[in-house]
Amino acid sequence: MRTSTSTNSATQAISQRRANTITSIAVDAIEEMIVSGELVAGDRINESTLAERLGISRGPIREACRSLEQAGLLTSKVNRGMYVREVSLDEARDLYELRGAIAGLAGELIVKRADDAEIAKLSGLVDQMQVAADKSNTADYYKLNLQFHDALVIAARNSSLEDTYRKIVNQLHLLRRRGLVQEGNLQVSNAEHKKIVAALIQRDASAANNALREHVSNGLTRLIASL
């Protein structure tokens, strides 16, 4: 009897772990579709289509949608299903303000904690973005821009800061992409990146904080101008 109970418990644990893994795969897939622009604000989430595409049942898709709703990426409409959340300008302003504060702190932490190789990586990404900006290649610039900001928060070496930052940025992906598309914004945005990296290379915590806060604030200004 004890063996049977133990076996059942182990089987249930394995099944639960497998279900959690499949749900995580679905979460990552939907997030990537939002980040890439394949799903945009206001789009309805088609559970059947996604399940078929990912080769899984609709259950994990449903669980993933609930998780993404809690993360602020999706919203549910009564009797209509899940939709990609539309962020209002007021909501975007609140998120940008919070992001600016976190980015400034990240700059200070990078100065204190990052090694030269991490800062060199950031500088290299800025160089690559300049090539994309010179060619007006928005798609490449956007991908590199995401890599740059990801590398920034990783270099800060604060997991709580990184988690909070990613939750905020995930809600701003669509808005940020739209703001960058405006003519001339790629060059302006990368000039700000260069200023950030220069402060990091100089190990100037105050300048890094200010440069990152300014970059985020200017991002909001560009967003408003694009509306």
C-alpha positions, 0 to 999 in steps of 0.5 A: 500500500505504501509503495502504491501511494509513493508511486502515485505521488511520484507519477503525479509529481512528474505529470505536474512537472511536465505540465508546467514545462509545457506551459512555460514553452507556451508562455515563451512562444506567445511572448516571442510573438508579441516581442517580434510584432507577430501579435500586436495590441488588440489581437485575439489569442486563438488557442486552437491555432496556437495549440496546433502550431506548438503541437500541444493541447489547448490546456497549456495554452490556456494556462499560459494566457492566464500567466501572461494576463497576470504579467500585463501582456494579455487581457481577458474579455468576457465571453470573447477570450484573451487579447493582446493588451493595449497600453494607454498613454497614461499607462505607458507614461507610468511604466516609463517613469518606473523604468527610468528609475530602475535603469538609472540604478542599473547604470550605477550597479554596472559601474560598481559590479560589471567587468571590462568584458561586459562593458566591451560587449555593450560597446560592441552592440552599440557599434552594430546598432550604428551600422543598422542605423546608417542603413535605416535597417529598423528590424536589425536595429530593434533586435540589437536594441533589445540585446543591448538593454538585456545585457545592461540589466544582466551586467547590473547583477541584481536578479530582482532588478532584472525581473522587475525591469523585464516585466515593465519592458515586456509591456512596452515592446509594442510602444517602443518599437513604434517610437523607434520607427520614426525617421531619424530616431535610430540615429538619435537613440544610438547617440544616447546609447553611446553616451551611456557606454561612455559613462560606463567605460569611465566608471562614472556612476552618476553620469551612467545614472543620468544617461540612462534616465535621459535615454528612457525619458527621451524614449517616452518623448519619441513615443508621444511624438509618434502618436 
